[in-house]
């Protein structure tokens, strides 16, 4: 299966890089075709300019710097996001990537002002998230409503076929976890990717 991993963390020596490396290597070992987009390593510009926003809904060709990202997005049948959850959501560089790359005509269609949005990524079979969070699960879920999870597993899933599967793997209380707990989480990520029906 064609898997696209999207990684977003600005510090390469942090635990999040180990999460991404574990997931990618496990997928390759299982024989999947894998591509990796590393938002921070590529110095991706997450900001949408004034002019880009003005023509966003006009069907104009996307900016040239987005073409490799759009091609990878359309190539893959599974997308797995690996990032550190900050302020209950995605890092700014990843949110900016969603703003700029998940655009009309690429991930959804608007045929007329009076018609509702329709999905365009109809070949997608799975969307998933591998993340770590500073908050305990109950606080993140019950007080804040898990906004980062909603953005990916509901918002982005809308752009795919109705049968698209989703998954969410999260290590909560990240700042107080022991090395043993972090190794267990890496094992969990490895096992999930290895047995997941991708």
C-alpha positions in Angstrom: 0.0 0.0 0.0 1.1 3.6 -0.7 1.6 5.3 2.7 2.4 9.0 3.1 3.8 10.0 6.5 3.7 13.7 7.4 6.0 14.6 10.2 6.1 18.0 12.0 8.5 18.7 14.8 11.2 21.5 14.7 13.8 19.7 16.9 15.2 16.5 15.3 16.6 15.0 18.5 13.2 14.9 20.3 11.1 11.9 21.0 8.7 12.8 18.1 11.4 11.9 15.6 11.8 8.5 17.1 8.0 8.0 16.8 8.2 8.9 13.1 11.3 6.8 12.4 9.7 3.8 14.2 6.5 4.1 12.2 8.2 4.6 8.8 10.7 1.8 9.2 8.0 -0.6 10.4 5.8 0.2 7.4 8.8 -0.3 5.0 9.6 -3.6 6.7 6.0 -4.7 6.1 6.5 -4.1 2.3 4.5 -0.8 2.0 5.5 1.9 -0.4 6.4 4.8 1.8 7.0 8.5 1.3 7.9 11.0 4.1 7.2 14.7 4.1 9.0 16.4 7.0 7.5 19.8 7.4 10.3 21.3 9.5 13.3 19.6 7.8 12.1 21.0 4.5 11.6 24.5 5.9 8.1 24.6 4.5 6.4 28.0 4.5 3.1 27.5 6.3 1.8 31.1 5.7 -0.7 31.8 3.0 -0.1 35.1 1.4 -2.8 37.7 0.8 -2.8 37.0 -3.0 -2.8 33.2 -2.5 -5.9 33.6 -0.3 -7.6 35.9 -2.8 -7.4 33.2 -5.5 -7.8 30.2 -3.2 -11.4 29.4 -4.5 -10.9 30.5 -8.1 -9.4 27.3 -9.5 -6.1 28.9 -10.2 -3.1 26.5 -10.3 -1.5 26.1 -6.9 1.8 27.8 -6.2 4.8 25.8 -7.6 6.2 25.1 -4.1 3.1 23.1 -3.3 3.3 20.7 -6.4 5.5 18.0 -4.7 3.2 18.0 -1.7 0.0 17.8 -3.8 1.5 15.0 -5.9 2.4 13.0 -2.7 -1.0 13.6 -1.2 -2.8 12.3 -4.3 -0.3 9.4 -4.7 -1.0 7.9 -1.2 -4.0 5.8 -0.2 -3.1 6.2 3.5 -1.9 9.3 5.4 -0.3 9.2 8.8 0.4 12.3 10.7 3.2 12.3 13.3 3.5 15.4 15.4 3.7 16.8 19.0 0.3 18.2 20.1 0.7 21.8 21.3 -2.1 23.9 22.7 -4.4 20.9 22.1 -3.8 20.9 18.3 -1.3 20.6 15.5 1.9 22.7 15.4 1.6 25.8 13.3 3.7 24.4 10.5 1.4 21.4 10.1 -1.7 23.5 10.3 -0.3 25.8 7.6 0.4 22.8 5.4 -3.2 21.8 5.7 -4.3 25.3 4.9 -2.2 25.5 1.8 -2.2 22.0 0.4 -5.7 20.7 1.3 -7.3 23.1 -1.1 -10.3 23.2 -3.5 -9.9 20.9 -6.5 -7.3 18.9 -4.7 -8.9 17.5 -1.6 -12.5 18.7 -2.0 -14.7 20.2 -4.8 -17.0 23.2 -4.9 -18.8 23.0 -8.2 -21.1 26.0 -7.5 -21.6 28.4 -4.7 -24.9 26.8 -3.9 -23.6 23.2 -3.8 -22.1 21.6 -0.7 -18.5 20.6 -0.5 -17.7 17.1 -1.8 -14.7 14.9 -1.2 -12.0 14.6 -3.9 -9.6 12.1 -2.2 -11.8 9.2 -2.9 -9.0 6.6 -3.1 -7.9 7.2 0.5 -8.4 4.2 2.7 -7.0 5.3 6.0 -6.0 8.4 8.0 -4.1 8.2 11.2 -2.3 10.2 13.9 0.7 9.3 16.1 1.3 12.0 18.7 2.4 12.9 22.2 0.6 15.3 24.4 1.4 17.2 27.6 -2.1 17.0 29.0 -3.6 14.0 30.7 -6.2 12.2 28.5 -9.2 13.1 30.7 -8.4 16.8 30.7 -7.6 16.9 26.9 -10.8 14.9 26.1 -13.4 16.1 28.6 -12.4 19.7 29.2 -11.0 20.7 25.8 -12.9 18.3 23.6 -9.9 16.9 21.8 -9.7 19.6 19.1 -6.6 18.2 17.4 -8.1 14.8 17.0 -11.3 16.3 15.6 -9.4 18.3 12.9 -7.7 15.2 11.5 -10.2 12.4 12.1 -13.4 14.3 11.2 -12.3 17.4 9.2 -9.8 15.8 6.9 -11.7 12.5 6.7 -14.5 14.5 5.1 -12.3 14.9 2.1 -12.1 11.1 1.6 -14.5 8.2 0.9 -17.1 7.3 3.5 -15.4 4.0 4.3 -12.0 5.6 5.2 -10.7 4.1 8.4 -9.1 6.3 11.1 -6.8 5.7 14.1 -5.4 7.8 16.8 -2.3 6.9 18.9 -1.5 9.3 21.7 1.0 9.3 24.6 -0.5 11.7 27.3 1.4 13.3 30.1 4.4 13.4 27.9 6.5 15.6 30.2 6.3 13.2 33.1 6.6 9.9 31.3 9.6 7.6 32.1 11.9 6.2 29.5 10.2 2.9 30.1 6.8 4.4 29.3 8.2 6.0 26.1 9.7 2.7 25.0 6.4 1.0 25.6 4.7 3.7 23.4 7.3 3.1 20.6 6.5 -0.6 20.9 2.8 0.2 20.6 3.3 2.3 17.5 5.5 -0.5 16.0 2.8 -3.1 16.7 0.0 -1.0 15.4 1.7 -0.2 12.1 2.8 -3.8 11.7 -0.7 -5.3 12.2 -2.9 -2.4 10.9 -5.0 -3.3 7.9 -3.4 -0.6 5.7 
